[in-house]
Amino acid sequence: MALRRGARRLTRTRTLCLVAGLGLCACDGVSRAGDTTGVQTLGRWEWRGRLVVELDPRVTLVRLRIDTGGVGGVGGAGGDVVLARYEFNPTAAVGDEYALALGLELGRVRDLRPGVSYAVGAPPGVIPAHATVTCLCRPLREDSIRGSFRLATRGLRQLTGRIDATVYLTEWNDPARHATYSLHQRIDAIK
């Protein structure tokens, strides 16, 4: 009798551990096998802001920042804006490292439904986006961004989602030469 109770208890414990383990794996939902290997070093979320993209042709530089003062900006009246930065080091060799800064104008995050993919980029994209690349390469400027953003969770001061996008760039001095960078991974931002 005691042996049967012990066996049932062990079976229940194993079942509970299995269900809890599967639940924890399902919670993330934004990371996938084959994601890009960037390390996110910045994730800033502002409730009332705009992305500001400044081109400086004198030094072939593109600056991407958030404006919360209501002056300038790419979009309309301002809304939820995310600025994230990913650092990449594909090999151990020096000189192949690069950083990708991505800005998303989400509008009102409250209007985005979790689990739904929204198109990123110029129209017909729902979420305007801009990106810059910092690398030991010829200076690049953004042509366009195409992809999707999926909101996973939105808290009071944090949001988590997934970005699957390709950034298309052109060299400053030679418009015939192009470069592309892919970003497929989790995005976290805090207020």
C-alpha positions in Angstrom: 0.0 0.0 0.0 2.8 2.5 0.9 4.7 1.4 -2.2 1.7 2.3 -4.4 1.3 5.7 -2.8 5.0 6.3 -3.3 4.8 5.3 -6.9 1.8 7.6 -7.5 3.5 10.5 -5.8 6.6 9.9 -7.9 4.4 9.8 -11.1 2.6 13.0 -10.1 6.0 14.7 -9.4 7.4 13.7 -12.7 4.3 14.8 -14.5 4.3 18.2 -12.7 8.0 18.7 -13.6 7.4 17.8 -17.2 4.5 20.3 -17.5 6.5 23.0 -15.7 9.4 22.5 -18.0 7.3 22.6 -21.1 5.6 25.8 -19.7 8.9 27.5 -19.1 10.1 26.7 -22.7 6.9 28.0 -24.1 7.1 31.3 -22.1 9.9 32.8 -24.1 8.4 32.2 -27.6 10.6 35.0 -29.0 13.9 33.2 -29.3 14.3 30.6 -32.0 17.0 28.2 -33.3 19.0 29.9 -36.0 18.6 33.5 -34.6 21.3 36.0 -35.3 24.0 36.1 -32.6 23.9 39.7 -31.6 24.2 40.8 -28.0 21.7 43.5 -27.2 23.6 46.3 -25.4 20.8 49.0 -25.5 17.1 48.7 -25.2 15.4 52.1 -24.5 11.6 52.6 -24.7 10.1 56.1 -24.6 6.3 56.6 -24.3 6.1 60.0 -26.0 9.0 60.4 -28.4 10.1 60.4 -32.0 13.0 59.0 -33.9 15.5 61.5 -35.2 17.7 60.5 -38.1 20.5 62.9 -38.8 22.7 62.5 -41.9 26.0 64.3 -41.8 27.6 64.0 -45.3 30.7 65.9 -44.2 31.9 63.0 -42.1 29.7 60.3 -43.8 27.8 59.6 -40.5 24.2 58.8 -39.6 23.0 59.5 -36.1 19.9 57.8 -34.7 18.4 59.1 -31.4 15.1 59.6 -29.6 13.7 63.0 -29.2 11.3 63.4 -26.3 11.1 67.2 -26.5 8.7 67.3 -29.4 11.1 69.0 -31.8 12.0 67.4 -35.1 11.7 63.7 -35.7 10.8 61.4 -38.5 7.2 60.5 -37.6 4.1 62.4 -36.7 3.1 63.7 -33.3 5.1 61.2 -31.4 4.3 57.9 -29.6 6.0 54.8 -28.3 9.5 54.6 -29.6 12.2 51.9 -29.1 15.9 52.3 -29.7 18.0 49.1 -29.5 21.6 48.3 -30.3 23.1 44.9 -31.1 26.8 44.1 -31.1 28.0 41.3 -33.4 31.3 39.5 -33.5 31.0 36.8 -36.1 34.6 35.5 -35.9 37.6 35.8 -33.7 39.4 37.9 -36.2 39.8 41.6 -35.7 37.9 44.0 -38.0 34.8 41.9 -38.7 32.8 43.2 -35.7 29.9 45.5 -36.2 27.0 47.1 -34.3 23.5 47.5 -35.5 21.3 50.3 -34.0 17.6 49.9 -34.7 14.8 52.4 -34.0 11.1 51.5 -34.2 8.2 53.9 -34.1 5.5 51.8 -32.5 2.8 54.4 -32.4 0.7 53.3 -29.4 2.0 50.0 -27.9 -1.3 49.5 -26.2 -2.9 49.1 -29.7 -0.5 46.3 -30.6 -1.7 42.8 -29.9 0.8 40.3 -28.5 1.7 37.5 -30.8 0.7 39.3 -34.0 3.4 40.1 -36.6 3.4 43.7 -37.8 5.3 44.8 -41.0 8.3 47.0 -40.3 9.7 49.6 -42.7 8.3 52.1 -45.2 4.6 51.8 -46.3 3.0 49.3 -46.5 4.8 48.7 -43.2 2.8 49.5 -40.2 5.8 50.3 -38.0 8.3 52.8 -39.4 11.9 51.8 -38.7 15.4 53.1 -39.2 18.8 51.6 -38.6 22.5 52.4 -38.6 25.5 50.1 -38.9 28.9 50.8 -37.2 31.7 48.8 -38.6 35.3 48.9 -40.0 34.0 49.1 -43.5 33.2 51.8 -46.0 30.6 54.3 -44.7 27.0 53.1 -45.2 23.7 54.8 -45.1 20.2 53.3 -44.9 18.1 52.5 -48.0 15.3 50.7 -46.3 14.3 48.1 -43.8 11.9 45.2 -44.4 10.6 42.6 -42.0 8.3 42.2 -39.0 8.0 43.0 -35.3 6.0 40.8 -32.9 5.2 42.0 -29.4 5.4 39.3 -26.8 4.8 41.1 -23.6 4.2 44.7 -22.5 4.6 45.7 -18.9 4.4 49.0 -17.2 8.1 49.8 -17.9 9.3 46.9 -20.1 8.4 45.4 -23.4 9.6 42.3 -25.0 9.2 41.2 -28.6 10.8 39.7 -31.7 12.4 41.4 -34.6 12.9 39.7 -38.0 14.2 42.3 -40.4 16.8 42.9 -43.1 18.5 46.3 -43.3 19.4 47.4 -46.8 22.3 50.0 -47.0 24.2 51.9 -49.7 27.8 53.1 -49.6 28.0 56.9 -49.2 30.6 57.4 -52.0 29.4 54.7 -54.4 25.6 54.3 -54.8 26.1 51.2 -56.9 27.5 49.2 -54.0 25.0 47.8 -51.5 25.2 45.9 -48.2 22.5 44.0 -46.2 22.4 43.1 -42.6 19.9 40.7 -41.0 18.5 40.8 -37.5 16.4 37.9 -36.3 16.2 37.8 -32.5 14.6 38.9 -29.3 14.2 42.6 -28.5 13.9 44.0 -25.0 13.3 47.6 -24.0 12.8 49.4 -20.7 11.5 52.8 -19.8 
